[in-house]
Amino acid sequence: DSIAFSLNNIKSQVNMLSNMRTYKSPLDMTLHESRMKRETLDAMLTAINDYLPRFHAYLRRKGEILGSRTGLPWWDLFAPLGENNKTYTIEESKEYLTSHFRPFSDDLADLTIEAFDNNWIDFLPRSGKVGGAFCSNLPYVKESRILTNFNGSLSDLVTLAHELGHAYHGLHIQDHLPLNTDYSMPVAETASNFNEILIMNAAINAAKGNEKLALLESQLQDTTQIICDIYSRFLFESEVFEKRRETFLFSDDLKEIMINSQKEAYGDGLDHNYLHPYMWINKGHYYSESLSYYNLPYAFGGLFAKGLYAKYLEEGQDFVPQYQTLLKATTVNTVEDVAKIAGIDLSKPDFWRQGLQTISGSINEFLKMTK
């Protein structure tokens, strides 16, 4: 109840601020601050809705493998399938990342070497150290700093690739004037997700049997998060903002909104008897008056990166200078103008469907492997 009280007052404050600043809604204010048009958001959500049934099919099959005929219970969303016990030392991680980044771009590989050799990265977990991972760009000294908790798994390797993507983004904005070194939230995850795709696709293509199944399913776990889970969070936050205009939302009200949002986003992929009514408690993204709809950048960044990767496969090395120019433009342009550098129209669902179609292909492969 105390957390519900907190959430109510934060959302009420944002409603008040957006109204006083003459925005139509908190979402309208968020889009303006993100330098993104409503048409772009609507196009992305249209494409996501078109492809939700494919994610539901993946979740149902995973549920069947784990013994459930009524969809996947919530607690099994991250249950591993297959077997991948390979581990990497820090030095092996450096060699693996560099060797797979080099064919794409020399400056990405060189940045990786610099980050490892010049102690930009706080690798190992220790007592008192925060969990997770983070990258901070330092444009004034033309460097970045990365925090991670490396234990040697492929997941940790991919996390390093992700954070090095943020550092690579920093490399291409560091020559801007001081007031032009911040990119908006939707494009913040572009380079990081692109790096993840480079590394995960390389690992999956090189694997066989149970190892390949483990890697493919791990990738599908992540993409299901940025599509189904992020969509459920968007639905939840939108309804909370709307209802908070007129009434106080008690904890039972918030639980009901959360469950309904999960049912709409996950469909019959999850067992409706075992959902997560308290997801509004353990996601700190909801509890900021300055960053509403903090969920959207993950879906945007993931799909934008997949679309860019598809263009890279199509155009080869000719794409790389466009990509670098695109990253530099993220601090001074709208997201639509950034995408136009690569010949992309974000306001039409077709681009977003392109990225989702690649995920659908991975789901088809998973269904075939587990038939």
C-alpha positions as CSV (number, residue, x, y, z in Angstrom):
1,D,0.0,0.0,0.0
2,S,2.8,2.4,0.8
3,I,4.4,1.8,-2.7
4,A,1.0,2.3,-4.3
5,F,0.7,5.6,-2.5
6,S,4.2,6.6,-3.9
7,L,3.2,5.6,-7.5
8,N,-0.1,7.4,-7.3
9,N,1.6,10.7,-6.2
10,I,4.4,10.4,-8.8
11,K,2.0,9.9,-11.6
12,S,-0.3,12.6,-10.3
13,Q,2.6,15.0,-10.4
14,V,3.5,14.1,-13.9
15,N,-0.1,14.6,-15.0
16,M,-0.1,18.0,-13.4
17,L,3.3,19.0,-15.0
18,S,2.3,17.9,-18.5
19,N,-1.0,19.8,-18.2
20,M,0.7,23.0,-17.0
21,R,3.2,22.7,-19.8
22,T,0.2,22.5,-22.2
23,Y,0.9,18.9,-23.4
24,K,-2.1,16.7,-24.2
25,S,-0.8,13.9,-21.9
26,P,2.3,12.6,-20.2
27,L,2.9,10.5,-23.3
28,D,2.8,13.6,-25.5
29,M,5.4,15.2,-23.2
30,T,7.6,12.2,-23.3
31,L,7.6,12.0,-27.1
32,H,8.5,15.7,-27.3
33,E,11.4,15.2,-24.9
34,S,12.4,12.2,-26.9
35,R,12.3,14.2,-30.2
36,M,10.0,11.6,-31.6
37,K,6.7,11.8,-33.4
38,R,3.5,10.1,-32.4
39,E,3.3,8.5,-35.9
40,T,6.6,6.7,-35.2
41,L,5.3,5.3,-31.9
42,D,2.1,4.2,-33.5
43,A,3.9,2.6,-36.4
44,M,6.1,0.6,-34.0
45,L,3.2,-0.5,-31.8
46,T,1.2,-1.5,-34.9
47,A,4.0,-3.8,-36.1
48,I,4.4,-5.2,-32.6
49,N,0.8,-6.1,-32.4
50,D,1.0,-7.8,-35.8
51,Y,3.8,-10.1,-34.5
52,L,2.6,-10.8,-31.0
53,P,1.2,-14.2,-32.0
54,R,4.6,-15.4,-33.0
55,F,6.0,-14.7,-29.5
56,H,3.0,-16.4,-28.0
57,A,3.8,-19.5,-30.1
58,Y,7.4,-19.5,-28.7
59,L,6.2,-19.2,-25.1
60,R,3.6,-22.0,-25.5
61,R,6.2,-24.3,-27.0
62,K,8.6,-23.5,-24.1
63,G,5.8,-24.2,-21.7
64,E,5.1,-27.6,-23.3
65,I,8.8,-28.5,-23.0
66,L,8.8,-27.6,-19.3
67,G,5.6,-29.6,-18.7
68,S,2.7,-27.1,-19.0
69,R,-0.1,-27.4,-21.5
70,T,-1.8,-24.1,-20.6
71,G,1.0,-21.7,-21.5
72,L,4.2,-20.9,-19.7
73,P,4.0,-20.0,-16.0
74,W,5.5,-16.6,-15.3
75,W,8.4,-18.0,-13.2
76,D,9.7,-20.1,-16.1
77,L,10.2,-17.1,-18.5
78,F,13.9,-17.3,-17.9
79,A,14.3,-21.0,-17.4
80,P,17.2,-22.1,-19.6
81,L,16.8,-24.7,-22.4
82,G,19.6,-26.7,-24.0
83,E,23.1,-26.6,-22.6
84,N,25.8,-24.1,-22.9
85,N,28.6,-24.3,-20.3
86,K,31.3,-22.6,-22.2
87,T,33.1,-19.9,-20.2
88,Y,35.6,-17.1,-21.1
89,T,38.4,-15.4,-19.3
90,I,38.7,-11.6,-19.6
91,E,41.5,-12.0,-22.1
92,E,39.5,-14.5,-24.1
93,S,36.5,-12.1,-24.1
94,K,38.7,-9.4,-25.5
95,E,39.9,-11.6,-28.3
96,Y,36.4,-12.9,-29.1
97,L,34.8,-9.4,-29.2
98,T,37.6,-7.9,-31.2
99,S,37.6,-10.7,-33.8
100,H,33.9,-10.3,-34.3
101,F,33.8,-6.5,-34.3
102,R,36.8,-6.1,-36.7
103,P,34.9,-7.4,-39.8
104,F,32.2,-4.8,-39.2
105,S,34.4,-1.8,-38.3
106,D,38.0,-1.2,-37.4
107,D,37.2,1.7,-35.0
108,L,34.8,-0.5,-33.0
109,A,37.5,-3.2,-32.7
110,D,40.1,-0.6,-31.8
111,L,37.8,1.0,-29.2
112,T,37.3,-2.5,-27.6
113,I,41.1,-3.0,-27.3
114,E,41.5,0.5,-25.8
115,A,38.8,-0.1,-23.3
116,F,40.4,-3.4,-22.1
117,D,44.0,-2.2,-22.2
118,N,43.5,1.2,-20.6
119,N,41.3,0.0,-17.6
120,W,38.0,1.6,-18.8
121,I,36.2,-1.5,-17.5
122,D,35.5,-2.5,-13.9
123,F,35.0,-6.2,-14.6
124,L,34.6,-8.4,-11.5
125,P,31.9,-8.6,-8.8
126,R,32.9,-7.8,-5.3
127,S,31.4,-7.1,-1.9
128,G,29.5,-3.8,-1.9
129,K,29.5,-3.4,-5.7
130,V,26.2,-2.7,-7.4
131,G,24.8,-5.5,-9.7
132,G,24.1,-5.2,-13.4
133,A,26.1,-3.2,-15.9
134,F,26.4,0.4,-16.9
135,C,28.4,2.7,-19.3
136,S,29.1,6.4,-18.8
137,N,30.3,8.4,-21.8
138,L,33.0,11.0,-20.9
139,P,33.1,13.2,-24.0
140,Y,35.3,15.8,-22.4
141,V,38.2,13.4,-22.1
142,K,37.1,11.3,-25.2
143,E,36.7,8.1,-23.2
144,S,34.0,6.0,-21.5
145,R,33.8,4.0,-18.3
146,I,32.1,0.6,-18.0
147,L,30.8,-1.2,-14.9
148,T,30.0,-4.9,-15.2
149,N,30.0,-8.0,-13.1
150,F,31.8,-10.5,-15.3
151,N,31.8,-14.2,-14.3
152,G,32.8,-15.6,-17.7
153,S,29.5,-16.8,-19.2
154,L,28.4,-16.0,-22.7
155,S,25.7,-13.8,-21.2
156,D,28.5,-11.8,-19.5
157,L,30.3,-11.6,-22.8
158,V,27.2,-10.2,-24.5
159,T,26.8,-7.7,-21.7
160,L,30.3,-6.5,-22.3
161,A,29.4,-6.1,-26.0
162,H,26.3,-4.2,-25.1
163,E,28.2,-1.7,-22.9
164,L,30.9,-1.3,-25.4
165,G,28.2,-0.3,-27.8
166,H,27.4,2.6,-25.5
167,A,31.1,3.5,-25.5
168,Y,31.1,3.3,-29.3
169,H,28.1,5.6,-29.4
170,G,30.1,8.0,-27.1
171,L,33.1,7.8,-29.6
172,H,30.9,9.2,-32.3
173,I,29.4,12.1,-30.3
174,Q,32.5,13.2,-28.5
175,D,33.4,16.0,-31.0
176,H,30.1,17.8,-30.6
177,L,29.9,21.0,-28.6
178,P,29.3,20.4,-24.9
179,L,25.6,21.1,-25.0
180,N,25.2,18.6,-27.8
181,T,26.5,15.4,-26.2
182,D,23.2,13.9,-24.8
183,Y,21.1,11.6,-27.0
184,S,17.4,11.1,-26.4
185,M,16.1,8.0,-24.7
186,P,14.7,6.1,-27.8
187,V,18.1,6.1,-29.6
188,A,20.1,5.5,-26.5
189,E,20.1,1.7,-27.0
190,T,20.9,1.7,-30.7
191,A,24.7,0.9,-30.7
192,S,24.4,-1.3,-27.6
193,N,21.7,-3.5,-29.2
194,F,23.6,-3.6,-32.5
195,N,26.7,-4.9,-30.8
196,E,24.6,-7.6,-29.1
197,I,23.2,-8.7,-32.4
198,L,26.7,-9.0,-33.9
199,I,28.0,-11.2,-31.1
200,M,24.9,-13.3,-30.5
201,N,24.4,-14.1,-34.2
202,A,28.1,-15.1,-34.5
203,A,27.8,-17.4,-31.5
204,I,24.5,-19.0,-32.7
205,N,25.8,-19.6,-36.2
206,A,28.9,-21.3,-34.8
207,A,27.0,-23.6,-32.4
208,K,25.3,-26.9,-32.9
209,G,22.9,-29.2,-31.1
210,N,22.0,-28.4,-27.6
211,E,24.4,-25.5,-27.4
212,K,22.7,-23.9,-30.4
213,L,19.3,-24.4,-28.8
214,A,20.5,-22.8,-25.6
215,L,21.9,-19.8,-27.4
216,L,18.9,-19.4,-29.7
217,E,16.4,-19.7,-26.8
218,S,18.5,-17.2,-24.7
219,Q,18.2,-14.7,-27.5
220,L,14.4,-15.3,-27.7
221,Q,14.1,-14.7,-24.0
222,D,15.7,-11.3,-24.5
223,T,13.6,-10.3,-27.5
224,T,10.4,-11.5,-25.8
225,Q,11.3,-9.1,-22.9
226,I,11.7,-6.1,-25.2
227,I,8.5,-6.9,-27.1
228,C,5.9,-8.6,-24.8
229,D,7.1,-7.4,-21.4
230,I,7.9,-3.8,-22.6
231,Y,4.5,-3.6,-24.3
232,S,2.8,-4.8,-21.1
233,R,4.6,-2.0,-19.2
234,F,3.5,0.6,-21.7
235,L,-0.1,-0.6,-21.4
236,F,0.1,-0.5,-17.6
237,E,1.6,2.9,-17.4
238,S,-0.8,4.4,-19.9
239,E,-3.8,3.2,-18.0
240,V,-2.4,4.3,-14.6
241,F,-1.8,7.9,-16.0
242,E,-5.3,8.0,-17.4
243,K,-7.1,6.6,-14.3
244,R,-5.0,8.7,-11.9
245,R,-6.6,11.9,-13.4
246,E,-9.8,11.0,-11.7
247,T,-9.2,8.6,-8.8
248,F,-6.7,7.1,-6.4
249,L,-5.4,3.6,-7.4
250,F,-5.2,1.2,-4.5
251,S,-2.8,-1.7,-4.6
252,D,-5.6,-4.1,-5.7
253,D,-6.4,-1.7,-8.6
254,L,-2.8,-1.6,-9.7
255,K,-2.6,-5.4,-9.5
256,E,-5.7,-5.7,-11.7
257,I,-4.3,-3.3,-14.3
258,M,-1.0,-5.1,-14.3
259,I,-2.6,-8.5,-14.9
260,N,-4.8,-7.2,-17.7
261,S,-1.8,-5.6,-19.3
262,Q,0.1,-8.9,-19.1
263,K,-2.8,-10.8,-20.6
264,E,-3.0,-8.5,-23.6
265,A,0.7,-8.5,-24.2
266,Y,1.5,-12.1,-23.6
267,G,-1.8,-13.6,-24.8
268,D,-2.1,-17.3,-24.5
269,G,1.7,-17.7,-24.4
270,L,1.6,-17.5,-20.6
271,D,-0.5,-19.5,-18.2
272,H,-3.1,-17.0,-16.9
273,N,-3.3,-18.7,-13.6
274,Y,0.3,-17.8,-12.9
275,L,1.0,-14.2,-13.9
276,H,2.8,-11.5,-11.9
277,P,0.4,-8.9,-10.4
278,Y,3.3,-7.2,-8.5
279,M,5.4,-6.2,-11.5
280,W,4.6,-2.6,-10.8
281,I,6.5,-2.8,-7.5
282,N,9.9,-4.2,-8.7
283,K,10.4,-2.0,-11.8
284,G,12.1,1.3,-10.8
285,H,11.3,2.7,-14.2
286,Y,7.8,3.7,-13.0
287,Y,9.0,5.8,-10.1
288,S,10.5,8.8,-11.8
289,E,8.7,12.1,-12.4
290,S,11.3,13.1,-15.0
291,L,11.4,9.9,-17.2
292,S,7.9,8.6,-17.9
293,Y,7.4,5.6,-20.2
294,Y,11.0,4.6,-19.6
295,N,10.0,1.2,-21.0
296,L,9.7,2.4,-24.6
297,P,13.4,2.9,-25.4
298,Y,14.1,-0.8,-25.0
299,A,11.6,-1.8,-27.6
300,F,12.6,1.0,-29.9
301,G,16.3,0.4,-29.5
302,G,16.0,-3.3,-30.0
303,L,13.9,-3.1,-33.1
304,F,15.8,-0.1,-34.5
305,A,19.1,-2.0,-34.2
306,K,17.6,-5.2,-35.8
307,G,16.4,-3.1,-38.7
308,L,19.9,-1.5,-39.0
309,Y,21.5,-4.9,-38.9
310,A,19.3,-6.1,-41.7
311,K,20.5,-3.1,-43.8
312,Y,24.1,-4.0,-42.9
313,L,23.6,-7.5,-44.2
314,E,22.0,-6.1,-47.4
315,E,24.6,-3.3,-48.1
316,G,27.8,-4.6,-46.5
317,Q,30.6,-2.2,-45.8
318,D,28.8,0.6,-47.6
319,F,26.4,0.7,-44.6
320,V,29.1,1.4,-42.0
321,P,29.8,5.1,-42.7
322,Q,26.0,5.7,-42.7
323,Y,25.8,4.0,-39.3
324,Q,28.6,6.1,-37.9
325,T,27.0,9.3,-39.2
326,L,23.7,8.2,-37.8
327,L,25.1,7.7,-34.3
328,K,26.7,11.2,-34.4
329,A,23.4,12.8,-35.4
330,T,21.5,11.3,-32.4
331,T,22.4,14.2,-30.1
332,V,21.2,17.0,-32.5
333,N,18.4,15.5,-34.6
334,T,15.0,14.0,-34.2
335,V,14.8,10.2,-34.2
336,E,13.1,10.4,-37.6
337,D,15.8,12.5,-39.2
338,V,18.5,10.2,-37.6
339,A,16.8,7.2,-39.3
340,K,16.6,9.1,-42.7
341,I,20.4,9.1,-42.8
342,A,20.2,5.3,-43.4
343,G,17.2,5.7,-45.7
344,I,14.7,4.6,-43.1
345,D,11.1,5.9,-42.6
346,L,10.2,5.3,-39.0
347,S,6.7,6.6,-39.4
348,K,5.6,3.5,-41.4
349,P,5.1,0.0,-39.9
350,D,7.1,-1.6,-42.7
351,F,10.5,-0.8,-41.2
352,W,9.5,-2.2,-37.8
353,R,8.0,-5.3,-39.4
354,Q,11.4,-5.9,-41.0
355,G,13.1,-6.2,-37.6
356,L,10.2,-8.3,-36.2
357,Q,10.4,-10.6,-39.2
358,T,14.0,-11.5,-38.4
359,I,12.8,-12.4,-34.8
360,S,10.0,-14.5,-36.3
361,G,12.6,-16.4,-38.3
362,S,14.4,-17.2,-35.1
363,I,11.1,-18.4,-33.5
364,N,10.5,-20.6,-36.5
365,E,13.9,-22.2,-36.1
366,F,13.3,-22.7,-32.4
367,L,9.9,-24.4,-33.1
368,K,11.6,-26.6,-35.7
369,M,14.4,-27.6,-33.3
370,T,12.0,-28.5,-30.5
371,K,9.2,-30.2,-32.5
